[in-house]
Amino acid sequence: MVTTEFLDRPGLAASTVRSYEFTLLPLLQQYGQWSLELLDRQTLEEYLNSLSHLSFKTHHRHQAILQALLNFAVEQGYLRSNPMTRMKRRKPDPAKGEHDSD
């Protein structure tokens, strides 16, 4: 499975692997039985939009890790292209007290 290969790459710190596992687990629970090629842009956008309970910074981290996984899948020949290429990131929601600076 591409996710296992992604997480087993040499040089990843144990804390990074745990963070990636925690981030990817909801995606795998929902779509883990799907063939990787079926995860198209619309499906991935819908998945990311379903994470509305996350702060926008955490949401960005989820999107970045998913992007990295799919880039790895392309590099390893599992996918021809990454469906998330140039996907826009969620903007901060001022109603939740979110802002785009530290």
Biopython code that builds the backbone (N, CA, C, O; Angstrom):
import numpy as np
from Bio.PDB.StructureBuilder import StructureBuilder

atoms = [
    (1, "MET", "N", (0.848, -1.190, 0.000)),
    (1, "MET", "CA", (0.000, 0.000, 0.000)),
    (1, "MET", "C", (0.885, 1.242, 0.000)),
    (1, "MET", "O", (1.885, 1.308, 0.715)),
    (2, "VAL", "N", (0.508, 2.208, -0.800)),
    (2, "VAL", "CA", (1.329, 3.404, -0.968)),
    (2, "VAL", "C", (1.473, 4.175, 0.347)),
    (2, "VAL", "O", (2.523, 4.766, 0.603)),
    (3, "THR", "N", (0.446, 4.176, 1.169)),
    (3, "THR", "CA", (0.534, 4.911, 2.435)),
    (3, "THR", "C", (1.598, 4.298, 3.335)),
    (3, "THR", "O", (2.363, 5.021, 3.972)),
    (4, "THR", "N", (1.651, 2.977, 3.390)),
    (4, "THR", "CA", (2.666, 2.297, 4.202)),
    (4, "THR", "C", (4.059, 2.629, 3.695)),
    (4, "THR", "O", (4.958, 2.913, 4.486)),
    (5, "GLU", "N", (4.246, 2.594, 2.381)),
    (5, "GLU", "CA", (5.544, 2.949, 1.813)),
    (5, "GLU", "C", (5.901, 4.400, 2.131)),
    (5, "GLU", "O", (7.051, 4.711, 2.444)),
    (6, "PHE", "N", (4.910, 5.281, 2.048)),
    (6, "PHE", "CA", (5.119, 6.704, 2.350)),
    (6, "PHE", "C", (5.589, 6.882, 3.790)),
    (6, "PHE", "O", (6.506, 7.659, 4.057)),
    (7, "LEU", "N", (4.962, 6.166, 4.711)),
    (7, "LEU", "CA", (5.296, 6.292, 6.134)),
    (7, "LEU", "C", (6.593, 5.573, 6.501)),
    (7, "LEU", "O", (7.236, 5.916, 7.493)),
    (8, "ASP", "N", (6.973, 4.586, 5.711)),
    (8, "ASP", "CA", (8.178, 3.800, 5.999)),
    (8, "ASP", "C", (9.438, 4.360, 5.339)),
    (8, "ASP", "O", (10.489, 3.721, 5.382)),
    (9, "ARG", "N", (9.348, 5.533, 4.736)),
    (9, "ARG", "CA", (10.524, 6.111, 4.088)),
    (9, "ARG", "C", (11.637, 6.336, 5.107)),
    (9, "ARG", "O", (11.373, 6.745, 6.238)),
    (10, "PRO", "N", (12.877, 6.070, 4.710)),
    (10, "PRO", "CA", (13.989, 6.305, 5.633)),
    (10, "PRO", "C", (14.139, 7.794, 5.942)),
    (10, "PRO", "O", (13.882, 8.654, 5.100)),
    (11, "GLY", "N", (14.556, 8.067, 7.152)),
    (11, "GLY", "CA", (14.857, 9.442, 7.535)),
    (11, "GLY", "C", (13.710, 10.186, 8.203)),
    (11, "GLY", "O", (13.897, 11.307, 8.676)),
    (12, "LEU", "N", (12.519, 9.577, 8.252)),
    (12, "LEU", "CA", (11.409, 10.241, 8.923)),
    (12, "LEU", "C", (11.502, 10.008, 10.428)),
    (12, "LEU", "O", (11.679, 8.876, 10.879)),
    (13, "ALA", "N", (11.383, 11.064, 11.183)),
    (13, "ALA", "CA", (11.384, 10.944, 12.640)),
    (13, "ALA", "C", (10.115, 10.225, 13.098)),
    (13, "ALA", "O", (9.072, 10.321, 12.452)),
    (14, "ALA", "N", (10.210, 9.519, 14.196)),
    (14, "ALA", "CA", (9.055, 8.789, 14.724)),
    (14, "ALA", "C", (7.882, 9.738, 14.983)),
    (14, "ALA", "O", (6.728, 9.375, 14.757)),
    (15, "SER", "N", (8.177, 10.950, 15.455)),
    (15, "SER", "CA", (7.102, 11.911, 15.725)),
    (15, "SER", "C", (6.433, 12.351, 14.420)),
    (15, "SER", "O", (5.225, 12.589, 14.393)),
    (16, "THR", "N", (7.199, 12.460, 13.358)),
    (16, "THR", "CA", (6.637, 12.818, 12.052)),
    (16, "THR", "C", (5.735, 11.704, 11.551)),
    (16, "THR", "O", (4.642, 11.970, 11.053)),
    (17, "VAL", "N", (6.177, 10.469, 11.677)),
    (17, "VAL", "CA", (5.371, 9.323, 11.245)),
    (17, "VAL", "C", (4.057, 9.289, 12.022)),
    (17, "VAL", "O", (2.996, 9.079, 11.435)),
    (18, "ARG", "N", (4.121, 9.496, 13.343)),
    (18, "ARG", "CA", (2.890, 9.511, 14.158)),
    (18, "ARG", "C", (1.955, 10.630, 13.706)),
    (18, "ARG", "O", (0.745, 10.423, 13.608)),
    (19, "SER", "N", (2.501, 11.807, 13.434)),
    (19, "SER", "CA", (1.694, 12.937, 12.974)),
    (19, "SER", "C", (1.038, 12.609, 11.636)),
    (19, "SER", "O", (-0.150, 12.869, 11.446)),
    (20, "TYR", "N", (1.807, 12.040, 10.710)),
    (20, "TYR", "CA", (1.271, 11.666, 9.410)),
    (20, "TYR", "C", (0.183, 10.603, 9.560)),
    (20, "TYR", "O", (-0.858, 10.687, 8.910)),
    (21, "GLU", "N", (0.421, 9.602, 10.417)),
    (21, "GLU", "CA", (-0.580, 8.553, 10.637)),
    (21, "GLU", "C", (-1.881, 9.154, 11.175)),
    (21, "GLU", "O", (-2.968, 8.825, 10.701)),
    (22, "PHE", "N", (-1.759, 10.031, 12.164)),
    (22, "PHE", "CA", (-2.931, 10.669, 12.760)),
    (22, "PHE", "C", (-3.691, 11.479, 11.719)),
    (22, "PHE", "O", (-4.922, 11.481, 11.708)),
    (23, "THR", "N", (-2.961, 12.166, 10.846)),
    (23, "THR", "CA", (-3.570, 13.003, 9.820)),
    (23, "THR", "C", (-4.230, 12.167, 8.729)),
    (23, "THR", "O", (-5.317, 12.505, 8.260)),
    (24, "LEU", "N", (-3.583, 11.082, 8.325)),
    (24, "LEU", "CA", (-4.088, 10.279, 7.213)),
    (24, "LEU", "C", (-5.148, 9.262, 7.628)),
    (24, "LEU", "O", (-5.879, 8.760, 6.774)),
    (25, "LEU", "N", (-5.249, 8.949, 8.916)),
    (25, "LEU", "CA", (-6.192, 7.927, 9.367)),
    (25, "LEU", "C", (-7.645, 8.196, 8.957)),
    (25, "LEU", "O", (-8.302, 7.281, 8.461)),
    (26, "PRO", "N", (-8.171, 9.411, 9.144)),
    (26, "PRO", "CA", (-9.559, 9.653, 8.720)),
    (26, "PRO", "C", (-9.763, 9.436, 7.213)),
    (26, "PRO", "O", (-10.792, 8.908, 6.792)),
    (27, "LEU", "N", (-8.786, 9.843, 6.417)),
    (27, "LEU", "CA", (-8.868, 9.633, 4.970)),
    (27, "LEU", "C", (-8.886, 8.136, 4.660)),
    (27, "LEU", "O", (-9.685, 7.674, 3.846)),
    (28, "LEU", "N", (-8.002, 7.387, 5.315)),
    (28, "LEU", "CA", (-7.930, 5.945, 5.066)),
    (28, "LEU", "C", (-9.190, 5.232, 5.544)),
    (28, "LEU", "O", (-9.640, 4.274, 4.915)),
    (29, "GLN", "N", (-9.761, 5.695, 6.654)),
    (29, "GLN", "CA", (-11.005, 5.090, 7.131)),
    (29, "GLN", "C", (-12.134, 5.295, 6.124)),
    (29, "GLN", "O", (-12.983, 4.421, 5.948)),
    (30, "GLN", "N", (-12.137, 6.430, 5.478)),
    (30, "GLN", "CA", (-13.198, 6.754, 4.528)),
    (30, "GLN", "C", (-12.945, 6.170, 3.145)),
    (30, "GLN", "O", (-13.873, 5.687, 2.497)),
    (31, "TYR", "N", (-11.688, 6.211, 2.684)),
    (31, "TYR", "CA", (-11.386, 5.846, 1.296)),
    (31, "TYR", "C", (-10.327, 4.755, 1.155)),
    (31, "TYR", "O", (-9.884, 4.477, 0.041)),
    (32, "GLY", "N", (-9.918, 4.141, 2.242)),
    (32, "GLY", "CA", (-8.832, 3.167, 2.214)),
    (32, "GLY", "C", (-9.079, 1.956, 1.343)),
    (32, "GLY", "O", (-8.125, 1.327, 0.884)),
    (33, "GLN", "N", (-10.334, 1.611, 1.103)),
    (33, "GLN", "CA", (-10.646, 0.456, 0.268)),
    (33, "GLN", "C", (-10.700, 0.812, -1.218)),
    (33, "GLN", "O", (-10.783, -0.073, -2.070)),
    (34, "TRP", "N", (-10.653, 2.094, -1.521)),
    (34, "TRP", "CA", (-10.718, 2.559, -2.910)),
    (34, "TRP", "C", (-9.375, 2.339, -3.588)),
    (34, "TRP", "O", (-8.332, 2.341, -2.934)),
    (35, "SER", "N", (-9.406, 2.150, -4.892)),
    (35, "SER", "CA", (-8.193, 2.182, -5.685)),
    (35, "SER", "C", (-7.704, 3.628, -5.697)),
    (35, "SER", "O", (-8.503, 4.560, -5.793)),
    (36, "LEU", "N", (-6.403, 3.807, -5.601)),
    (36, "LEU", "CA", (-5.829, 5.151, -5.518)),
    (36, "LEU", "C", (-6.255, 6.047, -6.679)),
    (36, "LEU", "O", (-6.439, 7.252, -6.503)),
    (37, "GLU", "N", (-6.408, 5.464, -7.851)),
    (37, "GLU", "CA", (-6.781, 6.239, -9.036)),
    (37, "GLU", "C", (-8.177, 6.852, -8.922)),
    (37, "GLU", "O", (-8.492, 7.806, -9.633)),
    (38, "LEU", "N", (-9.011, 6.313, -8.036)),
    (38, "LEU", "CA", (-10.371, 6.831, -7.880)),
    (38, "LEU", "C", (-10.422, 8.099, -7.031)),
    (38, "LEU", "O", (-11.447, 8.780, -7.001)),
    (39, "LEU", "N", (-9.333, 8.422, -6.343)),
    (39, "LEU", "CA", (-9.298, 9.643, -5.535)),
    (39, "LEU", "C", (-9.032, 10.825, -6.461)),
    (39, "LEU", "O", (-7.896, 11.272, -6.621)),
    (40, "ASP", "N", (-10.101, 11.313, -7.060)),
    (40, "ASP", "CA", (-9.973, 12.436, -7.984)),
    (40, "ASP", "C", (-10.049, 13.759, -7.228)),
    (40, "ASP", "O", (-10.276, 13.788, -6.019)),
    (41, "ARG", "N", (-9.858, 14.837, -7.952)),
    (41, "ARG", "CA", (-9.823, 16.170, -7.345)),
    (41, "ARG", "C", (-11.118, 16.483, -6.584)),
    (41, "ARG", "O", (-11.075, 16.995, -5.465)),
    (42, "GLN", "N", (-12.254, 16.177, -7.187)),
    (42, "GLN", "CA", (-13.532, 16.478, -6.534)),
    (42, "GLN", "C", (-13.668, 15.713, -5.218)),
    (42, "GLN", "O", (-14.086, 16.287, -4.212)),
    (43, "THR", "N", (-13.325, 14.444, -5.212)),
    (43, "THR", "CA", (-13.408, 13.640, -3.997)),
    (43, "THR", "C", (-12.496, 14.200, -2.917)),
    (43, "THR", "O", (-12.883, 14.288, -1.751)),
    (44, "LEU", "N", (-11.289, 14.576, -3.306)),
    (44, "LEU", "CA", (-10.337, 15.127, -2.344)),
    (44, "LEU", "C", (-10.778, 16.487, -1.824)),
    (44, "LEU", "O", (-10.600, 16.781, -0.642)),
    (45, "GLU", "N", (-11.346, 17.317, -2.685)),
    (45, "GLU", "CA", (-11.873, 18.610, -2.228)),
    (45, "GLU", "C", (-13.029, 18.401, -1.253)),
    (45, "GLU", "O", (-13.114, 19.085, -0.233)),
    (46, "GLU", "N", (-13.918, 17.458, -1.565)),
    (46, "GLU", "CA", (-15.032, 17.168, -0.661)),
    (46, "GLU", "C", (-14.520, 16.659, 0.681)),
    (46, "GLU", "O", (-15.032, 17.046, 1.732)),
    (47, "TYR", "N", (-13.513, 15.796, 0.646)),
    (47, "TYR", "CA", (-12.934, 15.296, 1.888)),
    (47, "TYR", "C", (-12.357, 16.450, 2.709)),
    (47, "TYR", "O", (-12.650, 16.580, 3.897)),
    (48, "LEU", "N", (-11.541, 17.281, 2.074)),
    (48, "LEU", "CA", (-10.931, 18.402, 2.794)),
    (48, "LEU", "C", (-11.996, 19.364, 3.309)),
    (48, "LEU", "O", (-11.867, 19.879, 4.419)),
    (49, "ASN", "N", (-13.037, 19.615, 2.532)),
    (49, "ASN", "CA", (-14.124, 20.492, 2.990)),
    (49, "ASN", "C", (-14.861, 19.897, 4.181)),
    (49, "ASN", "O", (-15.435, 20.634, 4.982)),
    (50, "SER", "N", (-14.853, 18.578, 4.307)),
    (50, "SER", "CA", (-15.523, 17.934, 5.441)),
    (50, "SER", "C", (-14.749, 18.133, 6.743)),
    (50, "SER", "O", (-15.265, 17.842, 7.822)),
    (51, "LEU", "N", (-13.532, 18.622, 6.649)),
    (51, "LEU", "CA", (-12.705, 18.849, 7.836)),
    (51, "LEU", "C", (-12.899, 20.254, 8.386)),
    (51, "LEU", "O", (-11.955, 20.856, 8.899)),
    (52, "SER", "N", (-14.095, 20.772, 8.285)),
    (52, "SER", "CA", (-14.381, 22.154, 8.684)),
    (52, "SER", "C", (-14.208, 22.379, 10.184)),
    (52, "SER", "O", (-14.099, 23.525, 10.621)),
    (53, "HIS", "N", (-14.179, 21.315, 10.976)),
    (53, "HIS", "CA", (-13.999, 21.446, 12.421)),
    (53, "HIS", "C", (-12.549, 21.793, 12.793)),
    (53, "HIS", "O", (-12.269, 22.190, 13.924)),
    (54, "LEU", "N", (-11.646, 21.640, 11.840)),
    (54, "LEU", "CA", (-10.234, 21.926, 12.098)),
    (54, "LEU", "C", (-9.945, 23.413, 11.923)),
    (54, "LEU", "O", (-10.577, 24.086, 11.108)),
    (55, "SER", "N", (-8.988, 23.916, 12.694)),
    (55, "SER", "CA", (-8.544, 25.288, 12.464)),
    (55, "SER", "C", (-7.931, 25.347, 11.074)),
    (55, "SER", "O", (-7.539, 24.315, 10.530)),
    (56, "PHE", "N", (-7.843, 26.515, 10.502)),
    (56, "PHE", "CA", (-7.347, 26.585, 9.134)),
    (56, "PHE", "C", (-5.878, 26.179, 9.058)),
    (56, "PHE", "O", (-5.450, 25.644, 8.036)),
    (57, "LYS", "N", (-5.099, 26.417, 10.105)),
    (57, "LYS", "CA", (-3.697, 25.995, 10.085)),
    (57, "LYS", "C", (-3.582, 24.470, 10.133)),
    (57, "LYS", "O", (-2.751, 23.887, 9.437)),
    (58, "THR", "N", (-4.405, 23.833, 10.942)),
    (58, "THR", "CA", (-4.420, 22.375, 10.990)),
    (58, "THR", "C", (-4.941, 21.821, 9.670)),
    (58, "THR", "O", (-4.450, 20.807, 9.173)),
    (59, "HIS", "N", (-5.927, 22.487, 9.115)),
    (59, "HIS", "CA", (-6.466, 22.096, 7.811)),
    (59, "HIS", "C", (-5.370, 22.167, 6.746)),
    (59, "HIS", "O", (-5.267, 21.274, 5.906)),
    (60, "HIS", "N", (-4.555, 23.220, 6.777)),
    (60, "HIS", "CA", (-3.445, 23.359, 5.828)),
    (60, "HIS", "C", (-2.448, 22.221, 6.001)),
    (60, "HIS", "O", (-1.918, 21.701, 5.020)),
    (61, "ARG", "N", (-2.193, 21.831, 7.253)),
    (61, "ARG", "CA", (-1.270, 20.726, 7.512)),
    (61, "ARG", "C", (-1.822, 19.429, 6.921)),
    (61, "ARG", "O", (-1.086, 18.666, 6.296)),
    (62, "HIS", "N", (-3.119, 19.182, 7.121)),
    (62, "HIS", "CA", (-3.757, 17.990, 6.540)),
    (62, "HIS", "C", (-3.611, 18.008, 5.016)),
    (62, "HIS", "O", (-3.265, 16.996, 4.407)),
    (63, "GLN", "N", (-3.873, 19.151, 4.415)),
    (63, "GLN", "CA", (-3.787, 19.252, 2.963)),
    (63, "GLN", "C", (-2.345, 19.041, 2.492)),
    (63, "GLN", "O", (-2.116, 18.375, 1.482)),
    (64, "ALA", "N", (-1.384, 19.595, 3.209)),
    (64, "ALA", "CA", (0.024, 19.458, 2.821)),
    (64, "ALA", "C", (0.490, 18.005, 2.923)),
    (64, "ALA", "O", (1.230, 17.532, 2.060)),
    (65, "ILE", "N", (0.068, 17.301, 3.959)),
    (65, "ILE", "CA", (0.456, 15.895, 4.121)),
    (65, "ILE", "C", (-0.193, 15.045, 3.037)),
    (65, "ILE", "O", (0.450, 14.157, 2.476)),
    (66, "LEU", "N", (-1.444, 15.306, 2.743)),
    (66, "LEU", "CA", (-2.121, 14.580, 1.671)),
    (66, "LEU", "C", (-1.455, 14.870, 0.319)),
    (66, "LEU", "O", (-1.281, 13.967, -0.500)),
    (67, "GLN", "N", (-1.090, 16.118, 0.098)),
    (67, "GLN", "CA", (-0.369, 16.512, -1.120)),
    (67, "GLN", "C", (0.949, 15.738, -1.215)),
    (67, "GLN", "O", (1.295, 15.230, -2.282)),
    (68, "ALA", "N", (1.680, 15.650, -0.108)),
    (68, "ALA", "CA", (2.962, 14.939, -0.095)),
    (68, "ALA", "C", (2.763, 13.452, -0.385)),
    (68, "ALA", "O", (3.548, 12.850, -1.117)),
    (69, "LEU", "N", (1.713, 12.860, 0.190)),
    (69, "LEU", "CA", (1.414, 11.447, -0.068)),
    (69, "LEU", "C", (1.159, 11.218, -1.553)),
    (69, "LEU", "O", (1.683, 10.271, -2.140)),
    (70, "LEU", "N", (0.362, 12.079, -2.153)),
    (70, "LEU", "CA", (0.037, 11.908, -3.569)),
    (70, "LEU", "C", (1.228, 12.218, -4.469)),
    (70, "LEU", "O", (1.378, 11.599, -5.522)),
    (71, "ASN", "N", (2.074, 13.162, -4.075)),
    (71, "ASN", "CA", (3.321, 13.402, -4.818)),
    (71, "ASN", "C", (4.194, 12.145, -4.773)),
    (71, "ASN", "O", (4.786, 11.760, -5.781)),
    (72, "PHE", "N", (4.269, 11.510, -3.605)),
    (72, "PHE", "CA", (5.021, 10.272, -3.450)),
    (72, "PHE", "C", (4.434, 9.182, -4.349)),
    (72, "PHE", "O", (5.173, 8.429, -4.984)),
    (73, "ALA", "N", (3.102, 9.101, -4.399)),
    (73, "ALA", "CA", (2.438, 8.106, -5.250)),
    (73, "ALA", "C", (2.799, 8.312, -6.718)),
    (73, "ALA", "O", (2.976, 7.344, -7.457)),
    (74, "VAL", "N", (2.907, 9.569, -7.139)),
    (74, "VAL", "CA", (3.312, 9.870, -8.514)),
    (74, "VAL", "C", (4.771, 9.451, -8.727)),
    (74, "VAL", "O", (5.094, 8.798, -9.719)),
    (75, "GLU", "N", (5.643, 9.827, -7.796)),
    (75, "GLU", "CA", (7.063, 9.493, -7.903)),
    (75, "GLU", "C", (7.283, 7.980, -7.981)),
    (75, "GLU", "O", (8.187, 7.518, -8.677)),
    (76, "GLN", "N", (6.461, 7.218, -7.275)),
    (76, "GLN", "CA", (6.609, 5.766, -7.229)),
    (76, "GLN", "C", (5.866, 5.062, -8.364)),
    (76, "GLN", "O", (5.937, 3.839, -8.494)),
    (77, "GLY", "N", (5.161, 5.830, -9.178)),
    (77, "GLY", "CA", (4.469, 5.249, -10.325)),
    (77, "GLY", "C", (3.076, 4.714, -10.041)),
    (77, "GLY", "O", (2.504, 4.023, -10.884)),
    (78, "TYR", "N", (2.516, 5.014, -8.879)),
    (78, "TYR", "CA", (1.152, 4.576, -8.550)),
    (78, "TYR", "C", (0.111, 5.449, -9.244)),
    (78, "TYR", "O", (-0.982, 4.983, -9.566)),
    (79, "LEU", "N", (0.450, 6.702, -9.470)),
    (79, "LEU", "CA", (-0.432, 7.658, -10.144)),
    (79, "LEU", "C", (0.339, 8.335, -11.264)),
    (79, "LEU", "O", (1.558, 8.488, -11.197)),
    (80, "ARG", "N", (-0.398, 8.738, -12.298)),
    (80, "ARG", "CA", (0.243, 9.474, -13.393)),
    (80, "ARG", "C", (0.411, 10.946, -13.035)),
    (80, "ARG", "O", (1.387, 11.580, -13.436)),
    (81, "SER", "N", (-0.539, 11.487, -12.281)),
    (81, "SER", "CA", (-0.448, 12.885, -11.858)),
    (81, "SER", "C", (-1.156, 13.039, -10.512)),
    (81, "SER", "O", (-1.973, 12.207, -10.118)),
    (82, "ASN", "N", (-0.822, 14.113, -9.829)),
    (82, "ASN", "CA", (-1.411, 14.390, -8.522)),
    (82, "ASN", "C", (-2.684, 15.214, -8.732)),
    (82, "ASN", "O", (-2.614, 16.330, -9.247)),
    (83, "PRO", "N", (-3.856, 14.674, -8.337)),
    (83, "PRO", "CA", (-5.100, 15.420, -8.540)),
    (83, "PRO", "C", (-5.199, 16.679, -7.679)),
    (83, "PRO", "O", (-6.087, 17.504, -7.897)),
    (84, "MET", "N", (-4.312, 16.837, -6.718)),
    (84, "MET", "CA", (-4.356, 18.011, -5.844)),
    (84, "MET", "C", (-3.469, 19.150, -6.338)),
    (84, "MET", "O", (-3.419, 20.205, -5.706)),
    (85, "THR", "N", (-2.775, 18.960, -7.444)),
    (85, "THR", "CA", (-1.875, 19.997, -7.935)),
    (85, "THR", "C", (-2.623, 21.328, -8.065)),
    (85, "THR", "O", (-3.691, 21.407, -8.673)),
    (86, "ARG", "N", (-2.036, 22.351, -7.483)),
    (86, "ARG", "CA", (-2.576, 23.720, -7.489)),
    (86, "ARG", "C", (-3.954, 23.849, -6.831)),
    (86, "ARG", "O", (-4.703, 24.775, -7.147)),
    (87, "MET", "N", (-4.291, 22.942, -5.932)),
    (87, "MET", "CA", (-5.553, 23.065, -5.199)),
    (87, "MET", "C", (-5.408, 24.194, -4.182)),
    (87, "MET", "O", (-4.417, 24.259, -3.454)),
    (88, "LYS", "N", (-6.386, 25.069, -4.137)),
    (88, "LYS", "CA", (-6.342, 26.207, -3.214)),
    (88, "LYS", "C", (-6.525, 25.732, -1.784)),
    (88, "LYS", "O", (-7.230, 24.762, -1.506)),
    (89, "ARG", "N", (-5.860, 26.454, -0.885)),
    (89, "ARG", "CA", (-5.990, 26.137, 0.545)),
    (89, "ARG", "C", (-7.155, 26.936, 1.127)),
    (89, "ARG", "O", (-7.519, 28.001, 0.629)),
    (90, "ARG", "N", (-7.720, 26.389, 2.189)),
    (90, "ARG", "CA", (-8.824, 27.058, 2.874)),
    (90, "ARG", "C", (-8.339, 28.374, 3.461)),
    (90, "ARG", "O", (-7.222, 28.472, 3.968)),
    (91, "LYS", "N", (-9.189, 29.374, 3.385)),
    (91, "LYS", "CA", (-8.875, 30.690, 3.951)),
    (91, "LYS", "C", (-9.301, 30.707, 5.425)),
    (91, "LYS", "O", (-10.189, 29.955, 5.828)),
    (92, "PRO", "N", (-8.661, 31.566, 6.222)),
    (92, "PRO", "CA", (-9.063, 31.676, 7.623)),
    (92, "PRO", "C", (-10.486, 32.215, 7.743)),
    (92, "PRO", "O", (-10.940, 33.001, 6.912)),
    (93, "ASP", "N", (-11.170, 31.782, 8.779)),
    (93, "ASP", "CA", (-12.536, 32.213, 9.035)),
    (93, "ASP", "C", (-12.521, 33.208, 10.201)),
    (93, "ASP", "O", (-12.367, 32.807, 11.355)),
    (94, "PRO", "N", (-12.680, 34.496, 9.904)),
    (94, "PRO", "CA", (-12.635, 35.500, 10.982)),
    (94, "PRO", "C", (-13.706, 35.261, 12.054)),
    (94, "PRO", "O", (-13.514, 35.634, 13.212)),
    (95, "ALA", "N", (-14.830, 34.645, 11.677)),
    (95, "ALA", "CA", (-15.897, 34.367, 12.651)),
    (95, "ALA", "C", (-15.420, 33.373, 13.719)),
    (95, "ALA", "O", (-15.961, 33.338, 14.824)),
    (96, "LYS", "N", (-14.409, 32.570, 13.383)),
    (96, "LYS", "CA", (-13.840, 31.620, 14.339)),
    (96, "LYS", "C", (-12.590, 32.190, 15.005)),
    (96, "LYS", "O", (-11.908, 31.489, 15.752)),
    (97, "GLY", "N", (-12.289, 33.461, 14.736)),
    (97, "GLY", "CA", (-11.104, 34.089, 15.310)),
    (97, "GLY", "C", (-9.826, 33.685, 14.605)),
    (97, "GLY", "O", (-8.738, 33.858, 15.155)),
    (98, "GLU", "N", (-9.933, 33.148, 13.394)),
    (98, "GLU", "CA", (-8.753, 32.731, 12.648)),
    (98, "GLU", "C", (-8.184, 33.901, 11.871)),
    (98, "GLU", "O", (-8.917, 34.770, 11.397)),
    (99, "HIS", "N", (-6.859, 33.909, 11.749)),
    (99, "HIS", "CA", (-6.196, 34.915, 10.930)),
    (99, "HIS", "C", (-5.003, 34.257, 10.264)),
    (99, "HIS", "O", (-4.582, 33.170, 10.657)),
    (100, "ASP", "N", (-4.466, 34.917, 9.261)),
    (100, "ASP", "CA", (-3.423, 34.314, 8.435)),
    (100, "ASP", "C", (-2.023, 34.690, 8.869)),
    (100, "ASP", "O", (-1.081, 34.530, 8.093)),
    (101, "SER", "N", (-1.859, 35.178, 10.067)),
    (101, "SER", "CA", (-0.516, 35.523, 10.543)),
    (101, "SER", "C", (-0.367, 35.026, 11.971)),
    (101, "SER", "O", (-1.353, 34.775, 12.664)),
    (102, "ASP", "N", (0.875, 34.888, 12.395)),
    (102, "ASP", "CA", (1.111, 34.409, 13.769)),
    (102, "ASP", "C", (1.085, 35.550, 14.699)),
    (102, "ASP", "O", (1.262, 35.368, 15.904)),
]
sb = StructureBuilder()
sb.init_structure("model")
sb.init_model(0)
sb.init_chain("A")
sb.init_seg("    ")
for serial, (resi, resn, name, xyz) in enumerate(atoms, 1):
    if name == "N":
        sb.init_residue(resn, " ", resi, " ")
    sb.init_atom(name, np.array(xyz, "f"), 0.0, 1.0, " ", f" {name:<3s}", serial, name[0])
structure = sb.get_structure()
